Amino acid sequence: MWRQVYGIVMNAWSRNSGSAVLSLIFAPFVLFSILASVFLTPPFQVPDEPAHFQRAIQVSQGGVRGVMFGVQAGGFLPGNLQKVLHVFDDIPFRPENKATPARIDALASVGWDKFFAFQGFPNTVTYGPIAYAPGAVGVVVGRMLRMSIIQTSYISRLANGLVFLVLASSAVALCRRGGLFLAVVLSLPMTVFLAGSLSEDGVVIGVSALVASLLTRHQRSVAWSWKIWAFLGAGFGIVAMAKPPLLALSLISIFLVDRRELRAAILCPIVAAALTFAWLIWGVSPVKVQLLAGSEFSDAGQVRYVVTHPLAFVFLLANTIQAYGDAYRSQFIGVLGWLDAPFPSWFYRAAKNILLVSFLFAFLVPRGNASPKEFFCGAARRTGVAASVLLSAIGIFFSLYVVWTKVGAPVAEGVQGRYFLPGACFLVLLAPRWKPFRVSTTDAAIAGVATLGFAVWLTCVFGAFTHLLAVRFW
């Protein structure tokens, strides 16, 4: 049996269809993992999930942007919602407390009422509405079917997960370099945990992966039209409307093209910036409030501090990474629940090695030829890509330093490893664009072994993922 499977994989790779094979392995795993995340995770046990649900409900009611009510930012939502959102607040950070079917069934009688009351959710009301569209559709479906609020939350989770499945599977199938690394990133426990939640993070990661995958198909010998670059710019814009620091990723398009195509490619960051700043002015500015109260917190004061102490910000980055670097790595791979359900240490070591090996794999297979000029030009372009990804990461630290940290503090607070998942998708563009004359038997054998190894890894991930959810919450 294994010999037959190996022969099928080898034959597929010999026909240059490695990405299709990866996608066929990847899609079922993601589907089952999303179902596990949706139904094994008790309601509102994902970071900020209550606030994400409120934002999705607001979007489902046509509320593209939030409203201010006194000094609070949020929206007018069904009043019964508050009877549900905080019922399971005793579970986070208390592993002895578990969810039970009876506790969830007890909420089945809480339906959608017609009385609307103002509810504050200032941390998500500023996020762009597009990434919430799948969850909002789930809310509409649940209400049309007269489901309870809790039942509707599961439908909304499932809608987010299915959209991520389509985006991520398409990205893996279309990727022409670094596809194995992209598949590993998209199958990390943290990724699928977010994908099967009420958060818009799963959609943001999926869109990022698809845009990155499409960019791997660009060839400088065939110039793309301005329409294609504008379309990609809209993708970057959707991501940046949800996470403004990720706007820096749109600069990648400039480094992938020759001078003759630069005029069309520059439209990509222009469209992304236009969407992002339009949302910041129209959708964010009217409802922006200070998230943390107290004289020591001030968004404007923090910006002034960084501008007047630029060197201090450099040291701040180093201090923050030194202090929280291990936590970021673990959270990037996966710390479930409200960051209170870690995997065993061996799992993080294995995942780190798998990420490294899959990334290096893109530099080895398939082998090809490149002139010295092509080699150095490619290195320069990849340096630009790396700089754009790095700039987006610095932007994440800066934004959390401004909104979530005391003025002048030596480290940035509030940064989590999951915030770097969208940017990680674009690391596939660091892989060289090989031009092989043919796929040799050796290349096909190496790729076949890597594909089978990937399938084994996915099996391990699924087992560890479902086991952790079951043990932690039930």
N, C-alpha and C positions, 0 to 999 in steps of 0.2 A: 504493500500500500504506500509506504513512505517513498519507495523508489518511483512509483507512478506519479505521486505528487511532485517529487523533485524533478521528474522529467517534464511535467507540465509547466512548472515554473521556469525551468531552463529554456524550454521552447518559447515561452512567452517573452523572456528577456532577449532571446536571440532575434525576435522580431521587433525589438525596440519598444515593447509595450510594458515596460517595467512599472510605469506609473499606474497603468490600468490594473495591473496585478495588485499593487499596493492598495489601490482604492477598493478593490473587491474584498481584500482582507480587512481593510480599515472600516468600511461602512457598517458591516454587521456588528463589529465590536462597539462602535460608537452608539449604534442603535440600542443595544442591550445595556450599555453603560448609562445612557441617558435615561432609559426606563428605570434602571436601578436607582439613579439619582433622584428622579421624579417621585418614585413611590417609596423608597426606603428612607428618604430624608423627611423628617416630620415638618409640618408647616413652619415657615419662617425661621429655619435653622441655617440659613446662608447669610453671610454678612450683609446687613442693610436690606434684607429681603422684604420686611414690612414696608419700608419706604419705597422700594422698587415697585412693589405691588400697588401702592397708592399712586405712583406716577403712571403706571400702566393703565390703571382705572381712569385716571384723569385724561390720558390720551384717548382711551376708548370712548369717552364722552365728548370728544372733540376739543378738549383742552390742550391745544398745542403748547401753550406756555402757561406758567403758573400765575397766581394772583397774590397780592399782598393783602393781609387782613391785620390792620394795626402794624405791629412790628414783626409779624410772622409771615413766612412764605409757604405757600402750599396750594390748596384748592378745595373746592366744595365737593365732597364725596358723600355717598350714602352713609347715614349715621350709624347703621348697624355694624359697619366695618370695624369700629373700635371694640366691639364685643369679641372679635376674633383675633385681631392682630397680636395681642400680648398674652394670650392664654398659655402659650408655651415658653414664656420668659423664664421659667424656672429651670429650663434645660441647659442653656449656655453656661459653660464653665462649671457645671455641676454634673460630672459623669455618673453620679449615683442616681440622678433623676432620668427617667426614661419616658418615651411616648408609648401609648397603648392604643390599640384600635378603639377601645371604649372612649378614650379622651377625644379622639378625632370624631367618632360617631356622635358624641354629645353636641358637637358644633354643627351637625348636619341640619339642625332646625333653624339656624341663623341664616335667613335669606336676605336678598337685596330689598331694602325698603325704599320708599319714595321720598323720605325726609332727608334732605341734604344739610350737612353741617360742615363748617370749615375745619380742615385738618392740616396740621403743619408737617411738612416733610422737606425742609430746606436743603438737605444734602442731595436730593435727587431731582428736585423741581427744576434745577438749572440744566439738567441733561437734555440733549436734543431728543425730539420725539420719534425720529425714524427708527432708532434701534429698539424702541419700545413697541413698534408696530406689531410684531408677532404676538407678544404678550397681550397687547390690547385687543387683538383679534380673538385670542382665547377668552378674554373677559366678555366680549360681545357674544361669543358662542355660548358660554356658560349662562349668561343672563337670558339669552333667547330660549335656551332649553330649560329655564326656570330652576337651575341648579343653585345650591346653597353657595355661600361665599367661599367656604373651604373647598368644596368640589370644583368651583370655578378656578381657584388658585392652582389646582392640579392640572386643569385644562390649559391654563395659561403657561404653566411650566412646560407642559408637553409641546405646546406651540413653539415656544422658544427653542426647545431641544430639537424639534424636527427641522426648523429653519437652519439651525447650526449644522445638523446632519447633512442637509443639502449643500450648504456653503462649503463645509469642510471636505466632504467627499469630492465635490467638484474641484476644489483646490488641489487635493492630492492627485486626482486623475489628470489635471491639466499641467501640473508642475513638470518642468523639463530639466531642472537641476536642483539638487538638494531635496528631492521629494521624500526620501526616507526620513530626513531630519524634520521636515515639516509634518509628516505623519506622526512622528514621535511626540512633537510639541502638542499637536492637536489631540493626542490620545492620553496626555498626562491626566492624572486624577483631578488636578485643580481645574483643568480645562473642561472636562466633561461634567464635573460637579457644578461649575458655573453655567454650563450649557443647559443643564436640566433644572435650572432654578428660575425664579422670577426676575433675576438680574438681567440687565441688558449687556452684561459683559460677554456672555456667550455669543451674541449676535455680533458684537464689536470684534471679537477674536475671529469669528467666521468670515466677516467681510475683509478683515486685514489679511487673512490667509488667502482668500480668493484674489485680492488685488496683487499680493506678492506673487502668487502663482501665475497670474496673467503676465506680469512683468518678466518672468523667466522665459516667456515665449517670444520676447522681443528680440529681433535680429537687426543689427545695424545695416545689413544689406537690403533690408526691406523697410522703408520708412512707413510709420503709422500715420494715419490721417489725424487731423485736429479733433475729429469727433471721438476717436478712440481715446486720445489723451484727456479730453474733457470728461468722458465717461469714467476713466480711472480717477480723475480729479474729484468727481462726485463721490466715488467710493472712499477716497481719503477724507472728503468732507464729512461723510456720515460718521466715520471713526472719530474725527476731530471735534465734531459737534457734541459727541459723548465725552471725549477725553481731549480737551484742547491741546495739551502738550504733544499729542501724537501728530499734530499738524506738521511737525518737522519731518515726518516720514515722507511727505509728499515731495520733498526736495530730491528724493532718490531718482525720480524720473529724469532730472537734469543730467545725472551722471551716467545714464544708460545710453545716451544718444550721441551721434556725431553732430558737428556744427550745422550741417544742412537740415537736421531734424530738430534742432534746438528750439526754433521759433514755435513749432507745434507742441513740443514736449513741455515747454514752460507754461503752457496753458493748464497743465495738470495741477501744479501748486497754486496757480492763480484761482482756478475754480474751487479748489479745496479751501484756500484762504478766504475767498468771497463767502462761501457757505458758513465757514466757522465764525468769521467776524460779524456777519449778518446775524447769526444766532446769538453771539455774545452781546450785541447791541440791542437786538429786538427781544430776545428770549431770556437772557441772563440778567442784564443790567437792571430791569425793573423789579426783579425779585431777589436780587443778591443781598444777603444779610450776613452778618458776622456769625459764623457757625459756633464758635466758642466764646462765651461771655467772660468778661473780666478785663481789667485794665492792662493785663500783660499780653492780651491778644488783640492784634489790629492788623488787618490785611494791608491797609495803606502804610501803616508804620513799618511793617515787615519789608514791604517793597522799598521804602526809603532806606531802610537799614542795608539791604543788599546792594542798592545802587551806590550808596556812600561807602560800603565796605566790600568791594568785589573780591578782594583777596581772602577775606574771612569766609566768603561763600565757598571758595575752593577748598579751604581747610574743613569747612562744614561737611562737604561731600565725602572727604576722606574719613572724617570722624564717624559719620553716619554709617558708611559701608563697613568700617572696622567694628562698629558697635553692633550692627544688625545684619551684617552680610550673611551669616549662617541662617538666620531666620528668613531672609529674603529667598535664599536658595530652597529652603524647605517649603516655603509658601508658594514658590514658583512651581515646584513639583506637585505639591498638594498637602495642605493642612485643612482638613474638612471642618464642617460645622462653623461656629463663629471663631475659627482659628483655634479650636480647643480639642481637635481630634487628629493628632499626628499619626503617621505611619511608623512602623519600627525603623530603627536607624539603618538596618541593612537595606531597606527599600530605597531610602534616599541615596545611599552609596551606589546601588545598582542603577537607579534612574539617572544619576549624574553621569555614570560611565556610559550608559546607553545614549544619552544626549551627545556626549563627546564623540563616541564612535560613529554615530549616525551622521554627525556634522562632518567629520573627517572623511567619511565614506564618499561624500560628494566630490572630494578632491582626488579620488583614486579611480573611480569607475564611472563611465568608460574612459579608457585611456585614449589619447589623441595627440595631434601635433599642433604646435603653435610656434610662429616665428618669434624672434626676440622682441620685435616691435609690438606684436599682438600681446605678448606676455606682459610687457611693461605698461602698455595702454590699459590692459585689463586690470592690472594691479592698481593703477591710478583710479580707475572707475570704482573698483571695490573699496578703495580707501574712502571715496566719497559716500558710498552706501553705508559703510561702517560709521562714518562721521554723522550721517543723518540719524541712524539708529541711536547712536550715543547722545546726540542732541535731544532726541525725544526722551531718553532716560533722564537726562539732566533736567529737562522741563518737568518731569514728574516729581523729582525731588524739590524743584523750585516751587511748584504749585502747592505741594503739601507743606512745605516750609512756610508759605505765606498764609494758608488758611487753617493750618492745624498745629501750629507751633508758636510758642511764646516768642515775642520780638527779641532778636539777638541771641537766641538759644544756640548752643554749640553743635546740636544735631537736629536733623529734621525728623519730626514725629509723624505718624500716620501713614507712612509708606508701607505698602505690602507687596510681596513678591508677585502676586497675580497681576499687578498693574503692568508688568513688563512682558506679559504673554503676547499682546498684539505686535509689539516691536520685534519680538523674537522670530515671528513668522518671516520677516524680511531678511533675516540672516541667510536665507537660501540664496539670495542674490550675491552673496560673497563667494559662492562656489564658481569655479571657472566654467566658461562656456566652451566645452570640449568640441572638437570637430573630428570625430573618429571616422576612419575610412570604413570600418566595419566593427561589429561587436564580436570579439574573438571568443573562442570557447572558454578561455580563462576568465575573461570579463563576465560572461554569462554564468559561469560556475560561482564566481564570487558574489554576483548579484543574487543568484538563486539562494545561496546560503544566507545572505543578509535578509532576504525576504522571509525565509523560513524562520530565521532568528527573530524577526519582527513579529511574526505570528505567535511564537512562543512567548515573547515579551508581553504582547497584548493579553494573552491568556493569564499570565502572572498578574498583570495590572488589574484585570477584571476580577480575579479572585481576591486580591488584596483590597480592592475598592469596595466590593460588596460586603466582604467580611467586616471591614472597619465600620461601614455604615450600620450594619446589623448589630454589631457589638456595642457601638457607641450610643445608639438611639433606641434600641429595642430590648 
